[in-house]
Amino acid sequence: MADEEKNEAGEATAEEKAEEVFETPRIEGTDASASKAASVAAGAENPGAIAAAMAKVGKDVAQTEGRGRDRRLVGRVVNDTNAEGRAKKTVVVEVVRRMKDPFYGKYVKRKKKYHAHDETEEYKIRDLVEIKASRPRSKTKRWVVSRLLERPPEV
């Protein structure tokens, strides 16, 4: 009877309150709740409105939708497809990381080379590019060049 009186007064029942609590689950390590909040703030099913709301919140839509976030690295192109005998539509990107040596405490550079897919064959040696993880395209190619960050002046 107490529940019926609360319903007539305009308040929610215990079941409705429980549904409200579990409406937007927060999964650790993802931005599912931020995406949901942005879509509610946009007030529409329009993807453009959601993207604008996500930009207002400070989140990138590409990082919040889909399965997890895109892994991105920044590096220099050290080998391209212009040379004779090189693999077509493939560039080699060298990513340099600085890490602290565990024993000496000195910062040292660690370099690693990644084979990345370049569909248009537009990137040249010494270009600073951003690569993004993708599906396997060959035995060694698991990355795609997403954008050009800096092109050094021609000498």
N, C-alpha and C positions, 0 to 999 in steps of 0.2 A: 504494500500500500504506500509506503514511503516513496518508492520509485515512481508510482503513478502520480503522486502529488508533485514531485519534482518535474515530471514531464509536463504537467499542466501549467506549472509556473514558468516553463520555458527553459529549464536547465537540462543538461544531457544526463543520460543514465550512465551507469558504470560501464556497460558494454560499449557505448559510444565514446566514452573517454578513453577506454583501452584501444579502440580503433584509431583514435587521434594520435595516441602515443606512438603507434607502430606504422603510421602513415608514411613517413620519410625515414627509412633506416639509414644510419650512418655507418658505412663500411670503412674500416680502418685502412688508410692508404689510398682511398679514392675520393673523388669530389662529387659523389652521387648527390649528396644533400645540397651542395652549391648549385649543381645543375637544376635540381628540383626547385630550389628557391628562386633561381633566375627565371625559370619557366613560369612559376606562379607570379613573380613580379611583372613579367611581361604580359601576363593575362591572356595569352593566345597560344595557339598551336603553331604559330608562324616561326620557322627556324630563324629568320632574320631578326625577329623581336627577341628571341632567346639569345642569339649571339650578341645583340646590343646590350641586353641585360647582363650577360656574362662579362662583357667588356667593362661594364660599369662596376661589377664586383671585383674585377681584376683577374679573372680566370680566362684561359683560352679554351674555346669550345673543342678544339681538336684534342686537348688533353683530358677532357672530362667525358666525352662520349665514346662509345665503343668499349673494347676490352683493354682496360688499363691505359697507360699513357705511352706516347711514342718516345722511344729512346733516340736522342739526338746527340751528335758529336760535331765539333768544329775542328777542321784541320786544313792542311795545305795539300794541293794536288802535286804529287811528285812524279807521276807518270800518266800520260794521256794516250789517246788513240791515234794521234797524228803520225807517230813513227811507224815505219814499215815493219810489219810482222807483229804488231801489237794487237791485243784483243779489241774488237770493235765494241763501241758503246760501253766501255769500261774505263774507269779512272782509278788510280791508286791514291788514296788519301792518307797522309801521315798525321796522326793525332798525337800531340805532345802533352803529357800530363806532368805536373810537378808534384812530387811526393816527398815527405820527410823520411830520411833514412832512420830506421828504428834504432840503430846503434849509435851513429855519429850525430844525429840530429840535423844534418845538413840537408838542404833541399836539393834533390837531383831530378833530372828530366828523364822521363820514361817515354819512349816512342813506340807506337804500334801502327802498322799499316793495315788499312782496310780496302778491299776491292768494292767499289760502288758503281751502281748502274747509272749511266749518263745517256739517256734516250736520244737527245739531240746532238750529242758530241760537241757541245759548245764550251766546255771547261778546258782550260789550258794549264800548263805547268805553272806553278807558283800562285795559282788562284786560291784564295781563302774561301772555303765552302762549308756548308752545313750538310751533314749526311743524316739520314733517318733510317732506322731499322725497318726491314721489309721481309717479305717471304723469301725463301731461298730461290735465287734465279740461276745459280750454277753451283759447282762444287765449292767455290770460294766466295761467291758474291752473295752477301746478305744485307746489303745497304743500298740506298738510293740517294743520289745527290738531290737535296730539296731546294737549295737556293745558293746563289753567289753572294758572298758577304763583301769581298774586296778583290779587286783586280789590280795588280801592281802596274805601274806605268811601263810602257814599252821602252826598251833601251836602244 
